[in-house]
Amino acid sequence: MPFPFFDETKELNAETRKELPGSFIALPDGVTYYELGGDPHGQPVVLVHGFSVPSFIYDPTFEYLCQQGFHVLRYDLLGRGFSDKPNLSYDRQLFVKQLKDLLDALNFKNIHLCGLSMGGAVTTAFIDVYPEYVSKHILIDPLGARAVDLSTLLKVVRTPILGELLLGLVGSESMVKGIAADLFTPELVAEFQAKYKIQMEYIGFKRAILSTMRNGMLDSFIDTYVRVGQLQKPTLLFWGRQDATVPFEHSTDILRGIPHAEFHVIENCGHIPHYEKPSEVQPILLEFLKR
């Protein structure tokens, strides 16, 4: 019997999905929420979000690339946003499979693939297995160069039963407060948190977060970055200098693994430079994609 997280009060089903924006597609491991935009004949760009913030985190990037004539796809990873939250092991294999199933279902090929934070570990793992799908690779403050340095609280959360109890008692409030650390600009925090909280109403969200932590998604994947670096795919790397979530010094490990990556440091910026400093990131991204 699943642990009852009492603030998760809504089911994701055919009826509740009618009230939501975007599109839904049934994939082998669950229904996936996605949005398509831009020119259907344009170059395909696929945006993969990170650990717990769903695809709204790409709002500025999605709108900009659509305006520039690209065919843009963003979606919610299983367990997040408006995608299903099945009782599965949330590991790299699941997220890579979801991405491949979605690309195949939508007939997306020869894509430019962008991964943010944990999404960077997912996109890199995807290229490692399916290199033929990807033309160019964009990484934004990617997770996985080193294992995440967990606080004592998060170490306890990874423990079965104790984690469920703790997350059930203080989880919602602490998670909403915690995502404020992604931003260096305090003026953006309140709106960001309000958007984040929407997904927390749906049954299965916290179970998915716990499973993700317990199935190695916060560990080091540096060997995968090294293998993908050897493929010599054009790669663009962004990092916010003041990133408090995946520290800036982790960029040195990524660059050792992918030494040909074009590296751009975004000053006075936290973990999500494309969201916090779009006017700086977007011209660099556009030039890279059109090159």
Long-range contacts (C-beta under 8 A, 24 or more apart in sequence): 2-87, 2-204, 2-207, 3-164, 3-168, 3-207, 4-168, 5-167, 5-168, 5-171, 5-203, 5-205, 5-206, 5-207, 6-168, 7-172, 7-200, 7-201, 8-200, 8-201, 8-202, 8-203, 8-204, 8-205, 8-206, 9-201, 9-203, 10-201, 10-202, 10-203, 11-202, 11-203, 12-82, 12-83, 12-84, 12-85, 12-202, 12-203, 12-204, 17-82, 20-82, 22-82, 24-82, 25-102, 25-105, 25-106, 27-98, 27-101, 27-102, 27-105, 28-97, 28-101, 29-78, 29-84, 29-86, 29-88, 29-94, 29-97, 29-98, 29-101, 30-78, 30-83, 30-84, 30-85, 30-86, 31-83, 31-84, 32-75, 32-76, 32-78, 32-83, 32-84, 32-98, 32-101, 32-102, 33-75, 33-76, 33-81, 33-82, 33-83, 34-73, 34-74, 34-75, 34-76, 34-102, 34-106, 35-62, 35-73, 35-74, 35-75, 36-71, 36-72, 36-73, 36-106, 37-62, 37-63, 37-66, 37-71, 37-72, 38-65, 38-66, 38-67, 38-68, 38-69, 38-70, 38-71, 38-72, 39-69, 39-70, 39-71, 40-71, 41-71, 42-69, 42-70, 42-71, 43-70, 43-71, 43-112, 43-289, 44-70, 44-71, 44-72, 44-73, 44-108, 44-109, 44-110, 44-111, 44-112, 45-70, 45-71, 45-72, 45-73, 45-111, 45-112, 45-113, 45-114, 45-289, 46-72, 46-73, 46-74, 46-99, 46-103, 46-108, 46-111, 46-112, 46-113, 46-114, 47-72, 47-73, 47-74, 47-114, 47-116, 48-75, 48-77, 48-99, 48-113, 48-114, 48-115, 48-116, 48-119, 48-122, 48-123, 49-74, 49-76, 49-77, 49-80, 49-116, 49-117, 49-119, 50-116, 50-117, 50-118, 50-119, 50-120, 50-143, 51-117, 51-118, 51-143, 51-209, 51-212, 51-217, 51-218, 52-80, 52-175, 52-179, 52-196, 52-209, 53-80, 53-179, 53-182, 53-196, 54-80, 54-81, 54-82, 54-83, 54-199, 55-81, 56-81, 56-195, 57-116, 57-272, 57-275, 58-116, 58-274, 58-275, 59-275, 60-274, 60-275, 60-278, 60-282, 61-114, 61-274, 61-275, 61-278, 61-281, 61-282, 61-285, 64-278, 64-282, 64-286, 65-285, 65-286, 65-289, 68-286, 70-112, 70-289, 73-102, 73-106, 73-108, 75-102, 77-119, 77-122, 78-208, 79-204, 79-205, 79-207, 79-208, 79-209, 79-211, 79-212, 80-199, 80-205, 80-208, 81-199, 82-199, 82-202, 84-204, 85-202, 85-203, 85-204, 85-205, 85-207, 85-208, 86-204, 87-204, 87-207, 88-211, 89-211, 89-215, 90-208, 90-211, 90-212, 90-215, 90-217, 91-212, 91-215, 91-216, 91-217, 92-121, 92-122, 92-125, 92-216, 92-217, 92-221, 95-122, 95-125, 96-122, 96-125, 96-126, 96-129, 96-130, 99-123, 99-126, 100-126, 100-130, 100-133, 103-133, 108-133, 109-133, 110-134, 110-135, 111-135, 112-136, 112-137, 112-138, 112-289, 113-137, 113-138, 114-138, 114-139, 114-140, 115-139, 115-140, 115-142, 116-140, 116-141, 116-142, 116-272, 116-274, 117-141, 117-142, 117-143, 117-245, 117-246, 117-271, 117-272, 118-143, 118-144, 118-212, 118-217, 118-218, 120-144, 121-217, 121-221, 121-224, 124-221, 124-224, 124-225, 124-228, 125-221, 125-224, 127-228, 127-231, 127-233, 128-224, 128-227, 128-228, 131-228, 131-231, 131-233, 134-233, 135-233, 135-234, 136-233, 136-234, 136-235, 136-236, 136-288, 136-289, 137-228, 137-233, 137-234, 137-235, 137-236, 138-235, 138-236, 138-237, 138-238, 138-285, 138-288, 139-235, 139-236, 139-237, 139-238, 139-254, 139-261, 140-238, 140-239, 140-272, 140-273, 140-274, 141-238, 141-239, 141-240, 141-243, 141-245, 141-246, 141-271, 141-272, 141-273, 142-237, 142-246, 142-254, 143-217, 143-218, 143-246, 144-219, 144-220, 144-221, 144-222, 144-224, 144-225, 145-220, 145-221, 145-222, 145-225, 145-246, 145-250, 145-251, 145-253, 145-254, 145-257, 146-220, 146-222, 146-250, 146-253, 147-218, 147-219, 147-220, 148-218, 148-219, 148-246, 150-218, 154-213, 157-210, 157-213, 158-210, 158-213, 158-214, 160-214, 163-210, 163-213, 163-214, 164-210, 167-206, 167-209, 167-210, 168-206, 171-206, 172-197, 172-200, 175-200, 175-209, 176-200, 181-244, 181-245, 181-270, 181-271, 182-244, 182-245, 182-270, 182-271, 182-272, 183-270, 183-271, 183-272, 183-275, 183-276, 184-240, 184-242, 184-268, 184-269, 184-270, 184-276, 185-269, 185-270, 185-276, 188-275, 188-276, 192-275, 222-253, 222-257, 225-253, 225-254, 225-257, 225-258, 226-256, 226-257, 226-258, 228-257, 228-258, 229-257, 229-258, 229-259, 229-260, 229-261, 232-260, 234-262, 234-288, 234-291, 235-260, 235-261, 235-262, 236-261, 236-262, 236-264, 236-284, 236-285, 236-288, 237-261, 237-262, 237-263, 237-264, 238-264, 238-266, 238-273, 238-274, 238-281, 238-284, 239-263, 239-264, 239-265, 239-266, 239-273, 240-266, 240-269, 240-270, 240-271, 240-272, 240-273, 240-276, 240-277, 241-265, 241-266, 241-267, 241-268, 241-269, 242-268, 242-269, 242-270, 243-269, 243-270, 243-271, 244-270, 244-271, 245-270, 245-271, 246-271, 262-288
